[in-house]
Amino acid sequence: MKPLKAILCGMIFTPTEEIKNGAILIDGARIAKVGTRDEVKLPAGTTVVDNQDRIVVPGFIDMHIHGAAGHDLMEASPEALAAVGTYLARHGTTSYLATTVTATLERTLHAARAIGEMIRASQTSHGAADKFAGAHPVGIHFEGPFINVKKRGAHPVSQIQKPSVETLSRMLDAAGGAARVLSLAPEMEGALAVLEYARGRGLRVGIGHSNATAEEAERAIAAGATIAIHFYNAMRPFLHRDPGIIGAVLTDDRVSAELICDGVHVESTAIRLLVKSKGLERIVLVSDSSSGAGMPDGNYRLGNFTVHVAGGVCRTVEGNLAGSTITLDAAVRNLAQFTGFSYQTCLRCATLNPARLLGLEKQKGVIASGADADLAILDRNYYVTQTYVRGRPVL
């Protein structure tokens, strides 16, 4: 039996409530009790970690990330996942979806198979939760290959495929139950059949890299699409007589919007419009970061092609944006700055909101009894000073 641990702090953001002079009692990998210091009684022998001048928040969840720290997740190696997980944990992210980029089917299947095996091992084997010292992959996000060439962004033209149930079936079988999200251009021939099949296999489907009209986007939402992938980016622009995906998403409460909040991918006025239309409860902050995140300027890999980072901005050789280099701790701070909402109000966009979209809200994205002890410790300026993943300190 592992000894109990208690974290004392000046403030807890759960994230839906504030608890001053808080205490979190941790039993192994889970939270046993949370409340004020007077409410949480500490059993004899409890190890106490006093962070009285700090704020404790749920660990961040990144639903869309391709790599970091010089490693691309499609390397699908223990070394790549360890490096990415360690880097993310330094910035308070405790869970993420390993995201693919359009590549040959063989490479995609290999990545899905290898990552799926590592995810299952970390979740089912005795003691294997310790396999990843940093943030844990909790699933796979297939971004491509069923996208529109006209809105491909950084995805290579040669590997984009027509939506196919047979191809998706092979991808999901390779992932072995680890797949959680599929990005899809719903206007493509066969896309709605793929959407229906994906939903039947338990995936959340996102509209992304798409030139869909408003009507085509609305049909996809009616069929079960629940996410707009990196909203505003790589999608049909909004016009007053052709509102496209943007108009459909801004006016439909059934769909949430991913947001890369780095000030490069989306301008602050557009972010405020999104927040006013959707409300913070339907916005999910994502990094969409590549292997160049956390690295000096230079050339890095994204799937099977090269991208260049200059001044923290990642682009293809053609000049297209190729993901970002931001982390979610910075994204939450930016969202608060751009919108004028409090940090605590914006926090749900990187914690509870992605957890709910993934069906993990009882386990992740919250500080509550029975949830995983995934926690980020922040200073008064909301910078990460310590991270706990399933009860273990990782910094």
PyMOL commands that set and color helices and strands:
alter all, ss='L'
color gray80, all
select helices_A, chain A and resi 73-75+78-90+105-124+128-131+149-151+157-159+165-175+191-200+214-222+244-250+268-278+280-282+328-339+343-350+352-357
alter helices_A, ss='H'
color red, helices_A
select strands_A, chain A and resi 4-13+18-27+30-36+47-58+60-65+67-68+71-72+93-100+136-143+179-184+204-207+227-228+256-259+283-285+298-302+305-310+313-315+375-378+384-389+392-393
alter strands_A, ss='S'
color yellow, strands_A
deselect
rebuild
show_as cartoon
